[in-house]
């Protein structure tokens, strides 16, 4: 009886240590929380007018991918260059916020993030959709693949950019 109980406890401990919600150190990973923290940091850096700090949230690798406007750019330096060209100063960057964020955990070190982005700049609101693959690489959560669309018709997820900006 005692031997059976010990075997059962040992089996449960082994299964718990091998579960997908544990790291190699048997410490649970808050994947969604890590993804949200990454987005919050990037939003703060954007709103401080610092494109380079914003780009710290991307994987510094030639394999990072950014797709938008029918184009695909690969490589951290190329994505940074494009951001710096399109947003040369704080006024052009405006204020960024996200809404409707949905996070799907893929594994202990990866998540798919979907939501809306809203930028208010020069007394206008711009918006669109984002789909990001974020991963933990070398102890840091970073964007590995970014597909960003703009609401060319002034809408995203069925709302106008002005409605999204006002929180409606």
HUCOR-V648448 format. One record per residue. SS is DSSP state (A for helix, B for strand, O for the rest). NEAR is the number of other ideal C-beta (glycine too) atoms within 12 Angstrom. D_FIRST is the distance of its C-alpha to the first C-alpha in Angstrom with 1 decimal. Layout:
ss=[SS SS]
near=[NEAR NEAR]
d_first=[D_FIRST D_FIRST]
This chain:
ss=[O A A A A A A A A A A A A A A A A O O O O B O O O O O B O O A A A A A A A A A A A A A A A A A O O O A A A A A O O B O O O O O O B B B B O O B B B B O A A A A A A A A A A A O O O A A A A O B B B B B B B B B B B B B O O B B B B B B B B B B B B O O B B B B B B B B B B B B B B O O B B B B B B B B B B B O O O O B B O O B B A A A A A A O O]
near=[7 8 9 10 11 12 13 14 14 14 14 14 15 14 15 15 18 14 16 17 18 18 20 10 9 16 12 18 27 19 28 25 18 30 38 24 23 37 36 20 27 36 29 21 25 33 24 18 22 24 29 23 20 29 30 22 38 41 33 22 21 15 21 31 26 34 23 24 15 11 15 18 28 21 20 27 20 23 36 26 18 27 30 20 14 23 27 14 15 19 15 21 29 28 25 38 29 35 29 22 27 22 29 19 26 22 18 24 24 28 35 26 40 28 31 36 39 39 33 24 24 15 11 18 32 34 38 33 32 40 28 39 34 41 33 28 22 11 11 21 36 35 40 35 30 38 27 36 26 24 27 15 14 20 22 32 25 16 24 21 32 20 20 31 29 15 14 14]
d_first=[0.0 3.8 5.4 5.1 6.3 8.7 9.9 10.6 12.4 14.2 15.3 16.6 18.5 20.0 21.1 22.6 24.5 25.9 27.0 30.8 31.1 30.3 32.7 31.9 31.4 28.8 31.5 32.2 35.8 38.0 40.1 42.1 42.8 44.0 46.3 47.7 48.4 50.2 52.4 53.1 54.2 56.4 58.0 58.8 60.3 62.3 63.5 64.6 66.8 65.0 64.6 63.4 60.5 59.7 59.5 57.0 54.5 55.1 53.7 56.4 56.5 58.9 56.3 56.2 57.7 59.7 61.1 63.6 66.9 66.5 66.2 63.3 63.5 61.3 60.9 60.4 64.0 65.5 63.6 64.6 68.2 68.2 66.8 69.4 72.2 71.2 70.4 72.9 72.6 70.7 73.0 72.3 68.5 68.6 65.5 62.3 59.5 56.8 55.7 53.2 50.8 47.9 45.3 43.0 40.3 40.4 37.9 37.0 40.5 42.7 43.9 46.7 48.9 51.4 53.9 57.5 59.7 62.7 65.4 68.2 71.2 74.9 74.6 72.9 69.4 67.8 64.5 62.3 58.9 56.5 53.6 52.0 49.4 48.0 45.8 44.4 46.3 46.3 44.6 47.1 47.1 50.3 52.0 52.0 53.8 56.0 57.7 60.0 62.4 65.2 66.3 69.8 70.6 69.4 66.1 62.4 59.7 62.3 63.7 66.8 66.5 68.2 65.6 62.8 64.6 65.0 61.3 62.4]
